[in-house]
Amino acid sequence: MENIKKIEESLVLDENQRTIKNRNFANLDWAHEYEEDLNFIGCIISSSDFSGANLNGLHFESCQIINCDFSETSLRNSVFKKCTFYNKNNQKGCDFQKSDLRHSEFYDCDISTCNFYRSELFDIKINECQAQGCNFELAEFVTIVSKNMLFSSAQLTKSNFKYSDFEGVQLEKCDLSESNFSAVVFTRANLEGANLTNSAFAPSQYDGLSIYKADLRNAEIAAIDIRALDFSGVEIYEWQMASLLENLGFIIHPDQ
């Protein structure tokens, strides 16, 4: 613990030391600290409190971040590569609720069961990640352009979001391609004009979901009940019609 304390103090006091490699940290109390542009490579950080801190520009690469609290933390322009934020022992992810992750990136990470409730996620990139059971309820993927206009931006691509909760989110015209959205909650979500090509689109709850002009070409949509959604302007391939009609009770025969 004494060694951990010395490392913590060096990060605060030594302006020249911005990269920390291959170290283990536990029970760090960094609540409300101010440390920007830090780089952690090959580190293990567990049971630590970063709540309310300013850690903009944080970089984690090949790190394990276990049971950590990032609630209400500012993490703008941060990058996380090949990291795990999921504790397999207790099947629990890290807490990012109400955090600021605008313009941040997750690549090849495991963020399963992490809590992003009401977080600011405008222009976030989540690519090739495991993200099962995450809570994105009421997360903000938008920025205010003018008094009467909001603009959404996010790339949630090539990732597994199975069982995640996206209730009340605005993902209009966002890139959600090649991701798994099986058994997710899309209640009162806006996916108008979203790119869902090559995805597995099978939400378990979708009351109030809007998919106007969404691109669902080559997506797995067999579980969707077309009577429950407005498919106006939605793009699909001809071969996808069969699965939608089967949900209405039609028996589809091949052309003679």
C-alpha positions in Angstrom: 0.0 0.0 0.0 2.9 2.4 0.8 4.3 1.8 -2.7 0.9 2.5 -4.3 0.7 5.8 -2.3 4.1 6.9 -3.6 3.1 6.1 -7.2 -0.1 8.1 -6.7 1.8 11.1 -5.3 4.3 11.0 -8.3 1.4 11.2 -10.7 0.1 14.3 -9.0 3.4 16.1 -8.4 5.7 15.1 -11.3 4.5 16.8 -14.4 7.0 14.9 -16.6 5.7 11.5 -15.6 2.6 11.0 -17.7 3.0 7.3 -18.7 2.8 4.4 -16.2 3.6 0.9 -17.3 3.0 -2.6 -15.8 2.0 -1.6 -12.3 -0.7 -2.8 -10.0 -2.9 -0.3 -8.1 -5.7 -1.1 -5.6 -8.0 1.1 -3.5 -6.8 4.4 -5.0 -8.8 7.4 -3.8 -8.8 9.8 -6.8 -12.2 11.2 -6.2 -12.3 14.8 -7.5 -8.7 14.8 -8.6 -7.4 16.7 -11.6 -5.0 14.7 -13.8 -5.3 15.1 -17.6 -3.5 13.2 -20.4 -2.3 10.2 -18.3 -1.2 7.0 -20.1 -1.6 3.5 -18.4 -0.1 0.6 -20.3 -0.3 -3.0 -19.0 -1.6 -2.0 -15.6 -4.1 -3.5 -13.2 -6.3 -1.1 -11.3 -8.9 -2.4 -8.9 -11.4 -1.2 -6.3 -10.5 2.4 -6.9 -12.5 5.6 -6.7 -12.2 8.1 -9.6 -15.7 9.7 -9.1 -16.0 13.3 -9.9 -12.4 13.5 -11.1 -11.1 15.3 -14.2 -9.3 12.7 -16.2 -9.7 14.1 -19.8 -7.4 12.6 -22.3 -6.9 9.4 -20.3 -5.4 6.5 -22.2 -5.6 2.9 -21.1 -3.9 0.2 -23.2 -3.9 -3.6 -22.3 -5.1 -2.8 -18.8 -7.5 -4.5 -16.4 -9.8 -2.0 -14.6 -11.8 -3.9 -12.0 -14.6 -2.7 -9.6 -13.7 1.0 -10.2 -16.0 4.0 -9.8 -15.9 6.6 -12.6 -19.3 8.1 -11.8 -19.6 11.8 -12.7 -16.0 11.7 -14.0 -14.8 13.8 -16.9 -13.2 11.5 -19.4 -13.5 13.5 -22.6 -11.2 12.5 -25.5 -10.1 9.4 -23.7 -9.0 6.2 -25.5 -9.2 2.6 -24.2 -7.6 -0.2 -26.2 -7.6 -3.9 -25.4 -8.8 -3.3 -21.9 -11.2 -5.1 -19.6 -13.6 -3.3 -17.3 -15.5 -6.5 -16.4 -14.9 -8.6 -13.3 -15.6 -12.2 -14.2 -15.6 -13.3 -10.5 -18.6 -11.2 -9.5 -19.9 -10.6 -13.1 -19.8 -6.8 -12.6 -18.5 -4.0 -14.7 -17.3 -0.5 -13.8 -19.6 2.4 -12.9 -19.6 5.3 -15.5 -23.0 6.7 -14.6 -23.3 10.5 -15.3 -19.7 10.5 -16.6 -18.6 12.7 -19.5 -17.2 10.4 -22.2 -17.7 12.8 -25.2 -15.4 12.0 -28.1 -13.9 9.0 -26.3 -13.1 5.6 -27.9 -13.3 2.0 -26.8 -11.4 -0.5 -29.1 -11.3 -4.3 -28.5 -12.4 -3.9 -24.9 -14.7 -5.8 -22.5 -17.1 -3.3 -21.0 -19.8 -5.9 -20.2 -22.4 -4.9 -17.5 -20.8 -1.4 -17.2 -23.2 1.3 -16.1 -23.4 4.3 -18.4 -26.7 5.6 -17.1 -27.2 9.3 -18.1 -23.6 9.5 -19.2 -22.7 12.0 -21.9 -21.6 9.9 -24.9 -21.7 12.3 -27.9 -19.4 11.1 -30.7 -18.3 8.0 -28.7 -16.8 5.1 -30.6 -17.3 1.5 -29.3 -15.7 -0.9 -31.8 -15.1 -4.6 -31.7 -16.0 -4.7 -28.0 -17.9 -7.1 -25.7 -20.6 -5.0 -24.2 -23.2 -7.5 -22.9 -25.7 -6.3 -20.3 -24.5 -2.7 -20.3 -26.9 0.0 -19.0 -27.1 3.0 -21.5 -30.5 4.1 -20.2 -31.0 7.8 -20.9 -27.4 8.2 -22.0 -26.8 11.3 -24.1 -25.5 10.7 -27.6 -26.5 14.2 -28.8 -25.2 17.7 -28.7 -27.2 20.9 -29.0 -26.7 22.6 -32.4 -29.3 25.4 -31.9 -32.3 26.1 -29.7 -34.5 23.7 -31.7 -32.0 21.3 -33.1 -30.1 18.3 -31.6 -27.4 16.4 -33.5 -26.6 12.7 -32.6 -23.3 11.1 -33.2 -22.0 7.6 -32.2 -20.3 4.6 -33.7 -21.4 1.4 -31.9 -19.9 -1.0 -34.4 -18.8 -4.7 -34.6 -19.7 -5.1 -30.9 -21.9 -7.4 -28.8 -24.5 -5.4 -27.0 -26.7 -8.4 -26.2 -29.0 -7.8 -23.1 -28.0 -4.1 -22.9 -30.5 -1.4 -22.0 -30.8 1.6 -24.5 -34.1 3.0 -23.1 -34.8 6.6 -24.1 -31.6 7.1 -26.1 -31.3 9.3 -29.3 -29.2 7.5 -31.9 -30.6 9.2 -35.0 -28.4 8.7 -38.1 -25.7 6.9 -36.0 -23.5 4.0 -37.1 -24.7 0.8 -35.4 -23.5 -1.6 -38.1 -22.3 -5.2 -37.7 -23.3 -5.2 -34.0 -25.4 -7.6 -32.0 -28.6 -6.0 -30.5 -30.3 -9.3 -29.5 -32.5 -9.1 -26.4 -31.8 -5.4 -25.9 -34.2 -2.8 -24.6 -35.0 0.0 -27.1 -38.0 1.4 -25.3 -38.7 5.0 -26.5 -35.4 5.0 -28.4 -34.9 7.0 -31.6 -33.0 5.1 -34.3 -34.3 7.2 -37.2 -31.9 7.0 -40.2 -29.5 4.8 -38.2 -27.1 2.5 -40.0 -28.0 -1.0 -38.8 -26.6 -2.9 -41.8 -25.3 -6.5 -41.1 -26.5 -6.3 -37.5 -28.5 -8.7 -35.4 -31.5 -6.6 -34.6 -33.8 -8.5 -32.3 -34.7 -6.2 -29.3 -36.8 -7.7 -26.5 -38.5 -4.5 -25.7 -39.3 -1.8 -28.2 -42.4 0.1 -27.2 -42.1 3.6 -28.7 -39.1 2.8 -30.8 -38.7 4.9 -34.0 -36.8 3.4 -36.9 -38.0 5.7 -39.6 -35.6 5.5 -42.6 -33.2 3.2 -40.8 -31.0 1.1 -42.9 -31.5 -2.6 -42.0 -30.1 -4.2 -45.1 -28.6 -7.6 -44.5 -29.6 -7.4 -40.8 -31.1 -10.3 -38.9 -34.7 -9.1 -38.3 -36.6 -12.3 -38.0 -37.7 -11.6 -34.5 -39.3 -8.2 -35.3 -43.1 -7.9 -35.4 -43.8 -5.4 -38.2 -47.2 -4.7 -36.7 -45.6 -3.1 -33.7 -43.3 -0.7 -35.5 -43.6 1.9 -38.3 -41.4 0.7 -41.1 -41.8 3.8 -43.2 -38.7 4.4 -45.3 -36.8 1.5 -43.7 -34.3 -0.1 -46.1 -34.1 -3.9 -46.4 -33.2 -6.4 -49.1 -35.9 -8.4 -50.9 -34.8 -11.7 -49.2 -35.5 -10.2 -45.8 -39.2 -9.8 -46.5 -39.9 -13.5 -46.0 -39.0 -13.5 -42.3 -41.1 -10.4 -41.6 -44.1 -12.0 -43.4 -43.7 -15.2 -41.5 -44.2 -13.3 -38.3 -47.6 -12.3 -39.6 -48.6 -16.0 -40.1 -47.8 -16.3 -43.8 -46.4 -19.5 -45.1 -43.8 -18.6 -47.7 -43.2 -21.0 -50.6 -40.4 -20.6 -53.1 -41.3 -19.4 -56.6 -42.0 -22.2 -59.0 
